[in-house]
Amino acid sequence: MGIKILKDKCTGCKLCIKACPFGAITIKDKLAVIDLDKCTLCSACVDACKLAAIKLDKPTDVSHKLSADELKQYRDIWVFAEQKDSLVQSVVFELLGKGRELADSLGVRLCAVYLGEKVDQQVKELVFRGADLVYVVESAKLAHYLCESYSAVLAELILEYKPEIVLCGATTLGRSLIPRVAAAINTGLTADCTGLEIDREKHLLLQTRPAFGGNIMATIICPQHRPQMATVRHKVMPEAAIDQERQGKVIKKYFAEDKLLSRTKLVNFIREQEPTVNIAEANIIVSGGRGLQGPDNFKILQDLALVLGGAVGASRAAVDSEWIPYSHQVGQTGKTVCPKLYIACGISGQIQHLAGMQSAEIIVAINKDPSAPIFNVATYGIVGDLFEIIPALTAQFKQLI
Ligand SMILES: Cc1cc2nc3c(=O)[nH]c(=O)nc-3n(C[C@H](O)[C@H](O)[C@H](O)COP(=O)(O)OP(=O)(O)OC[C@H]3O[C@@H](n4cnc5c(N)ncnc54)[C@H](O)[C@@H]3O)c2cc1C
């Protein structure tokens, strides 16, 4: 991929300067000059140039389908091992659990890809959780996620080793990284999957995710491009068990410094200050909806969550009303959670909310409307006024715990 000015055609007419949305072009000695640090290869200048003086090499033939022989060159299942502060994130263990099942079904290897520093302990953990092979790129420049360097490295590894499936968590990082990689290597991507299966005969990954506002579950396939890439929601699949006897191979790859450059840099990472735990990791979640009637009333949920050692969640109605920050939202456009106990307070139970919490082990619903749909998924239902029930529960639990 690249862009260049054809000197024999350019007259320095400046049309390209007007067209460039990124201010990447200047004129020097009556010739256009492109600043590659600013250019995104969007091709606006190519379209604007009346003299065909700008040449853009970009894989535009996205319809190119791989032949049967080309498809056969792709093998193995890869899991991108997202790390934070050199600790592999728990979504990776969920993907390794599912990945192991899929790899065994296809008779191929399960591989993990780890970019970062302080690799040794993390690599062991990936093997203990089911990886047969770990590709490692160790560099201080990869210590923290930066989309340009991470996507350049992952795309190059994929082009070299040709995995047939690449999985990554549908986390903030995964949602930024994987689309860039898929576009760079000209393959498809199914984002936000909640289920993965294998069609063994056709070597196809059956990627299931909610569609049309959560009203249907769509199963998506990628028959003629490789690898088949999917991001998968956190907490919808069980974590792989740890087996400390497992042995695996490690392949360390070296990338030149210029491959690891990035136009963005991490300035700081500031943790959200929360009195209770993060909902994505919590075993107990006390969640509130429009029935809470206002932001101050979330205090009664917080009191119950603190007594139970849990987190506070919310419906989108409560988040949209700005009663509680978005990071607490559970559901299709919020977080998917899978706690042991989910207490839904003043939440009606619309399908988009259920999409994010119905795999909780025990669901307790508190609602004054006995016909509220939340009772259809609840293990235990309490019909009544949450303003009476929640403080009473908190008081009882305080005595017990
Ligand atoms: C594309 C799309 C994506 C969406 N994504 C999400 C999402 O991620 N998460 C999400 O939650 N929603 C999402 N929604 C919105 C969803 O459809 C609902 O509008 C929302 O979940 C309703 O929130 P609620 O249950 O808090 O409010 P309501 O539906 O208004 O329910 C409030 C409930 O509180 C009960 N109540 C009232 N007062 C009391 C009381 N004193 N005691 C006990 N019960 C009481 C009522 O009986 C009622 O059942 C999405 C919608 C769309 C279209």
The ligand as an ORCA input file, in Angstrom:
! r2SCAN-3c Opt
* xyz 0 1
  C     -30.892     -0.659     19.334
  C     -31.264     -0.623     20.798
  C     -30.300     -0.987     21.726
  C     -30.641     -0.994     23.098
  N     -29.696     -1.361     23.992
  C     -30.048     -1.460     25.308
  C     -29.103     -1.901     26.274
  O     -27.935     -2.177     25.988
  N     -29.521     -2.012     27.557
  C     -30.804     -1.684     27.946
  O     -31.124     -1.808     29.164
  N     -31.685     -1.241     27.056
  C     -31.337     -1.089     25.747
  N     -32.240     -0.600     24.857
  C     -33.480      0.000     25.386
  C     -34.555     -1.015     25.723
  O     -35.335     -1.278     24.598
  C     -35.478     -0.454     26.830
  O     -35.992      0.790     26.407
  C     -34.803     -0.253     28.163
  O     -34.104     -1.420     28.537
  C     -35.860      0.066     29.211
  O     -35.243      0.333     30.424
  P     -36.027      0.095     31.784
  O     -36.426     -1.330     31.889
  O     -35.174      0.664     32.867
  O     -37.265      1.082     31.642
  P     -38.807      0.738     31.450
  O     -39.022     -0.151     30.295
  O     -39.501      2.061     31.465
  O     -39.192     -0.095     32.757
  C     -39.229      0.465     34.019
  C     -39.805     -0.621     34.941
  O     -39.754     -0.168     36.273
  C     -40.915     -0.667     36.942
  N     -41.129      0.211     38.110
  C     -41.460      1.519     38.133
  N     -41.490      1.981     39.402
  C     -41.197      0.917     40.207
  C     -41.109      0.761     41.617
  N     -41.267      1.782     42.460
  N     -40.791     -0.461     42.104
  C     -40.611     -1.534     41.267
  N     -40.713     -1.426     39.914
  C     -40.991     -0.206     39.394
  C     -42.006     -0.576     35.905
  O     -43.076     -1.469     36.229
  C     -41.267     -0.978     34.650
  O     -41.371     -2.365     34.407
  C     -31.936     -0.593     23.512
  C     -32.871     -0.223     22.561
  C     -32.537     -0.243     21.222
  C     -33.573      0.150     20.214
*
